[in-house]
Amino acid sequence: MTSTLRNALARVDDPILDDDIVSLGLVGDVEVDGDTAHVPLALGAPHSPVETQITEDVRAVVRDEGYEPVLSVEIDDTTPAGQMDGAPNVIAVSSGKGGVGKSTVSVNLATAMAERGANVGLFDADVYGPNIPRMLGVQSEPGRADDDGTIRPVESHGLKLMSIGFLVGDDDPVIWRGAMVNKVLTELLHDTKWGDLDYFVVDLPPGTGDVQLTLLQQIGVLGALAVTTPQDISLDNARKSVRMFEKHDTSVLGVVENMSGFVCDECGTRHDVFATGGGQRLADEFDHPLLAEIPLDPAIQQGCEIGEPVVSDGNSEPARAFRTLAERTMDQVGRERRRSHANGAVEIGQNQ
Ligand SMILES: Nc1ncnc2c1ncn2[C@@H]1O[C@H](COP(=O)(O)OP(=O)(O)OP(=O)(O)O)[C@@H](O)[C@H]1O
């Protein structure tokens, strides 16, 4: 009976890994109990579009076979899980240089993931410009938790937020040396009571120095996003970021082109203020996907000023672009995790 069900589940495809979920080793031991079928699935990117589709397809097949589905989700893989309680999928948002919109991308990405139903933590590690609390309109400071002295993150827009800005204030010039920055960031990260998270977005300081590397190693990053604007000078810096990740065996989930073009309200014409096609060129050069092109739009900047991420703004063009970014990023996370599980399963001979 369970083998019939297993065979039926092979009708469900993983559209990213391009094979069926049984052959990929994503279906564990199926158990039938009366008219209920328990199906363990190896999935790693909660609320991602593709994994949502896979679970819906599995439920439909199980029902077609005459059972009520009960799914459980657990994954074994070799990708780094965040080294915090709850081992979330850690996504580092990086840029080779400051001012390209890395923090704006981090905030809107994290908000969009939370709006899809995921538990999301956002860590503002940008020591040189910790302005995420302001971008989220956060007035309060994090509190000490009563029981064990850990710090409780601030909750805002469905996210759990901790920022180095809560310690230094965003007007204070940071004159710390690298070692001190590392120490403070590491303590802040580990002393925060994050709870169970699905995704953990880290807004890295711009550049490719020691601070960035230490953080990558400390947190256990699953993959990075490289944010760039379209013009050559920004691309040169973004290229350095991508090389830094590759050198340290950190996957690059994709490239984000920000300030990609400005569409005039009045005439509807697109103006490529900062040249065009740079993000795609960078993506092609390293064979990574271009995940989104975020337009240059005053609403994005205004959202940052008033503390309301533009992604929550209904159907506007920038909101849609950030939502696309979140969906594709989550799908890239799922791809990394399922692929790693599938490869492991093949190696240890479980995928027969
Ligand atoms: N697509 C966009 N359209 C309009 N304004 C934008 C866009 N992206 C970012 N901005 C604005 O550009 C400024 C810089 O953005 P942000 O602080 O996110 O950059 P950053 O790369 O994180 O900088 P740093 O690393 O120096 O802190 C902000 O005022 C922000 O509101």
The ligand as a Gaussian input file, in Angstrom:
#p B3LYP/6-31G(d) Opt

LIG

0 1
 N       15.505000      51.945000      -5.669000
 C       15.571000      53.086000      -4.988000
 N       14.862000      54.168000      -5.370000
 C       14.944000      55.339000      -4.665000
 N       15.704000      55.516000      -3.579000
 C       16.422000      54.456000      -3.143000
 C       16.395000      53.198000      -3.812000
 N       17.200000      52.332000      -3.134000
 C       17.715000      53.022000      -2.104000
 N       17.274000      54.295000      -2.111000
 C       17.644000      55.380000      -1.192000
 O       19.062000      55.523000      -1.283000
 C       19.624000      55.809000      -0.001000
 C       20.706000      54.768000       0.322000
 O       20.085000      53.518000       0.522000
 P       20.611000      52.488000       1.623000
 O       20.816000      53.140000       2.933000
 O       19.690000      51.321000       1.559000
 O       22.008000      52.108000       0.987000
 P       23.152000      51.170000       1.570000
 O       23.757000      50.495000       0.410000
 O       22.618000      50.313000       2.660000
 O       24.138000      52.221000       2.165000
 P       25.223000      52.031000       3.331000
 O       25.810000      50.698000       3.155000
 O       26.159000      53.148000       3.079000
 O       24.437000      52.145000       4.621000
 C       18.468000      55.827000       0.965000
 O       18.059000      57.139000       1.133000
 C       17.372000      55.051000       0.261000
 O       16.093000      55.474000       0.637000

